[in-house]
Amino acid sequence: MISTLAASIILAHSTAFEVPTAGAANDARRIRQDQWHLRFLNVAKAHLVTRGSGIVVAVPDTGVDAHPDLAGNLLRGTDVMSDAGGDGRRDANSHGTAMAGLIAAHGAADNLGALGIAPEAKILPIISSAADNRGEADDLAAAVEYATSHHADVISISSSGATSARLVQAIKAALAADIVVVAGVGNRPEAISVGYPASEDDVIAVAGVDRAGRHASISVTGPEADVAAPAVDIYSTSYGGKYSKGTGTSGATAIVAGAAALIRSKYPDLPAQEVAHRLTATAIDKGPPGRDDEYGYGVIDLVAALTADVPPLGFESPSVTAPTSTAARGSSDDNSTARGLATLGVLLVAGGGYLVWRRRRRAEDPPPRISR
């Protein structure tokens, strides 16, 4: 039996997110240039397809401050940690505001300010962690329950650690409600294995890469990893109209949540499992061919995820055809080939079961090759 203390503590992934008092990260004229992950992921081309309109992304975190770059995109949320209530739109830490900005910041004219992956999506802010970046497992559970009851399309969880029966139940209920749940694998040296909820089946577990597209040393490894995204020197919004810079799988998680928002906007009738399928099937393979513990199925490719001809789950296909994309390609290993998700089967309902797409993907059978 897990001790009460062990089961109660959740660690926010990226304690490295900080608010500079001066410099480029605090300057709206240069923040866009510092957001290297936008160019790395070819976000401009993805935005020609969709910008995330109509999608709500719940962010259970330290809260989200009303940053100018998020104006109009920040909904009223809640504070599950305070008896006095609150709408989630305050942040004494900066972490939650940074995550929200990576997902849905729209910046300003002339390429000023921060830009998110899905700048027309809405953020549902939920305070579930204290200003010291820590929280209770049951507080995160309450946040997930709130997001589910308020019909979020995506839940972005940039925290990891021990769990509780209530949290497990909340995560499974969100998945059963057809919500895409994204969570980070965790950060070294605080963690040595993939934490919860990233370790839960059907949750998209996100690892991190550096500017060169290689595995980020801070990112935990493990068989639960599904995809990877930029996690080093990630610039975003912060409280008080400022900007932040951070390293950790928190940022990678928010970026993948933004990618999921784009997919749900482009394909509004696509079930959550199919959203995950698109992300893994179109990822740029890194490291050894096929899935591995550092990158999962590879670095996300936004353009391919939005435009590739990806057969749905349950259908055998020798190949998945995607248009030419430069995302993550320039830094790919020489011996890497683009591969994707193997056939996953159908949703199981007997006994309250869920589609165990992760277990099926991790079989020894090689995933279908993607043609580019």
N, C-alpha and C positions, 0 to 999 in steps of 0.2 A: 504494500500500500504506500502511495506517495505521501510524504509528510505534508502537513498543511502549508508550511512555508514554501517547500519546493513547488507545490502545485499552484501557489498564488502569484509567483513572480513571473512577469513577462518583461523581457528586455527589448526596448526599441532598437532596431538594428544599427542605425547609423548615428551614434553619439558624436561622430566626427563632423556632422553638419553644424556649421558655426556662422555667425554673423560678423563679417569684417567691419571694422569701423571706418575704413578707408580703402581706396583701391578700386580696381576694375569691377570686382564683384558688387560693389556698392554704388555703381554708376550705371544708370539706366541707358546711357549712350553706348556702353560697351558690353553689357551683360549678354546680349544676343551673340556677340562674337565669342564670348567665353563659353557659350553653350555648345561645345564641340560635338556633343552627342546628336544634335540636330542634323549636322552634316553627315556624321557617321551613319546615321539611320535613314538618310535621304528623306527627311521629314517634309521638305518642300514639295517633293513629287507626290508623297502620300496625301498631302493636303489638297492636291488637285482632284483627288478621288472623293475624300470626305474629311471633315474637320470635327467630327464627333457630335453633330447636332442631334438632339433628342435623347441623349444618353445621360443617366445619372450615375456618378461614381461616388460611393460612400468611402470616406477616409476616417476610420477610427484611429485616433492618434492623440497628439497634444493639443488639438484644436487647430483652427485655421483663421488667421488674422485677415481682416478685410483689406488686402493689398490692392492697390490700383490696377495691377495687372490681372486681377481676378474679378474685377468689378463686373457685376451682372451674371457671373458664373457661380456665385457662392450662395447656396440655399440656406435656409434656416435649418439647423440640425439640433443637436442636444448635447448635454453634459451628463454622462451616466455616473460621474464620480461625485457630483454635488447634490446635496439635498435641496439646495436652493434652485436647482435647475439651471437653465442657460441654453443658448441656441448653438453652441459649438463655435461661434465666430469670435474667439479670442485665443491667443496662443502666447504663453510666457516662455516657450522653449525654442521656437522656430522650426522644429522638426515637421510638425503637421503642415505648416504653411508651405514649407519647401516641397513636401510631397504633393500637395494640392497644385502648386505651381508647375511641377513637372507633368502633371496630368492635364491641367486645363487653363494655364495662364494664356492670355491672349496678347499681352504686351500692348504696345501703342503704335501709332503711325511711324513710318520711316524706320522700321525695324528697331524701335526703342523698346526696352524692357524685356522681360522673360517671355518665352514662348513654350507652351506645353505641347504634348503629343496630340491632344484632342482639345483644341482651344475653344470649341463651341459646346463641349460637354459641360454639365453642371456638377458641382461638388456638393455632397451632403456631408458636412463636417460633424464629427462625433468625438467629444473629448472622452477618451478612455485611458489616457496615460497622464501622469502628473508632470509638473514642470521639470522634474529631474529625469524625465524620459523613462520612467518605470511605471508599471501598473499591475493590477491584479488580473489573473486569468478570467475571473468572473466578470470583471468590468469590460474586458474585451468581448466576452460572451454577450453581455447586455448590449454592447455596441453593435455586434453582428445581428442580434435579434431586432434591434431598432432598424438597421439597414434593410433587413428582410421584410419587416412589417411596412416599411415605407417604400417598398418596391424598387430598390436600387437595381441597376442593371449589372453593375460591377462593384465588388468590394475589394479595396486595395489595403492590404495589411502589411505595413512595414514594421512589424514587431515579431518577436520569436521567443520561445522559451518553454517552460513547463505548461501543463494544461490542467483542466478540470473536467469533470463529467458534464457540467453545464456548457463549457466552451465547445467540447466535442459535439454535443447535441446541437448547439447553435450553428456550427460550421456545416454539419450535415443537413440541417434544415434549410440553410441558405442554398446549398447545392441542390437540394430537392426542389427548391423554388425556382430553379433555372437561373440562378445568379452566378456569374463568373466570379470566382474567388481567387485572388492572386496574393501570394505571400512570398517573402524572401527566405532564402535558405539559412541565413544567419551570417555573422561576422566572426572571423578569427581576431584575436585569440580568445575572446569571451566564450565562443562556442566551438565545439570540436565536431559536432554532427548536426545534421539538419533538424531544426527545432519545429515546434508546432506553431501555427497550423500548416506550414509548408509540407510537413510530413504526412498530412492527411491525404488519402486517395481522392482524386478529382480536383484538388486544389492545385493551381498552376504554381509550381515551385521555381523561383527565379534565382539564378546565380549571376555573378558579376564578371565583367571584362574591363580591361583598361583601355587607354587611348589607342593602343595598337591592335585591339581586338583579341588580346590574349587573356587567359584566365587571371582575374585579379587576385592577388595574394591574400586579400582580406576575406574573400568569399569562401564559405564552407563548401566542402565537396560531399557528395553522397549519391546513392542510387535514386534518391527522390527527385533530384534536379531535372527539370523539364526543358527550360530555355534559359538563355543568358542575355544580358543587356548591359549597357554602360553603367559603371559603378564607381569610377575614379574621377575626382575633380569635377563633380557635377554641380553646376550653378543653377540656382532657382530663386524663388521668392522667399521673403522672410517677414517677420513682424515689423510694424512701424514703417512700411513702405520700403524697407531695405531689401538686400539680396543676400543669399547664403551660398556657401561652397561646402561640399561634403563628399566623403568617400565611404561607401558601404553598400550593401545589398538593399538597403532602404530605397535609395534612388533608383536602382535597377527595377525594383518591384513597382514603383510608381510609373516608370516608363512603360513597363509591360501592361499595367492596368490601363494606361492611355491607349496602348495598341489594341487592347481588348475593346475599349470604347469605340475606337474607329471601326473595328470589324462589326460590332453590334449596330453601329449607325449605318454602315453600308449594307448590312444584311440583317434587317430588323427582325426577321422571322427565324433566324438561325439559333438553335438551342445552344446552351452554354457549352455542352460537350463539343459541339462543332466549332465553336470559337476557339477552344483549346486545341482542337484538331488542326485548325488553320494555322495557328501560331507555331505548333511543333512541326507540321508537315512542310511548312515553307521556310523554316529556320535555316540559316547558313551553317552547314556542318563545320565543326572545328575539332582539333585534336584527332584522335583515332577515328576512322570512318564509323559512322553510326552514333548511337547514344553513348555518352560517357558521363562519369561522375563530376566532371568539372564544368561542362557546358550544357549538359542535358542533350537535347537534339540540336543545339547550336544557337547562334546569335539571331535574334528576331530580325526578320526582313519585312518591314512595314508594307512596302509596295507589293511584294509577292503575296503577303497575307491578305491584301485587299483585292488583288486582281487575278491570282492564279486559279486555274481550273483544278480545284481540289475535290476529288470524289468524296461523298459523305461517308460517315462511319458505317461499317458493315458491308462495304463493297470492296471487293478485291480490285486492285489496280496496279499494274507493273510500274507505272510512272505517274508523276504529277507534273503537269506542264505549267511553268511560270514564265512571265516576261522577263527580259533582261533587267537585272537590278544591280546597283553598285553597293547596296547596303552591306557593310561588313566584309565586302569582297576584297578590298584592297589590302587588308591585313590578314587574309586567310592563310592557313598553313599550306605549304606547297602540295602536300599529299592529301589534302582534304577534298572530299567530294560532297556535293549538296545532297542530303538525304532527308527523309521525312518520316512520317508516322505510319506504322503498320496498321492493317485493318484491325478495328477495335471492337467490332460486335455491336450489340444493341443494348438498350437500357433494360436492366433486370428489375422487376417489381416484386417478385415473390419474396416474402419475408422482409419487406422494406429495404431490399438491396438497392445499391446504386451502380451505375455503370463504372466498372473498375477499369477505366481506360488506361490508367497508369500501369497497372499490373500487366495488362495485355501488351502494352508497348514495350515493357522491359523483358519480354521473352527473348530467347536467343535468335529468333528469326530476324533477319535484317530488314529494316524499314525500306519502303519503296524509294527508288532514286528519283530525285527531282531534276528535270531538264531545264536548263536556262540558256 
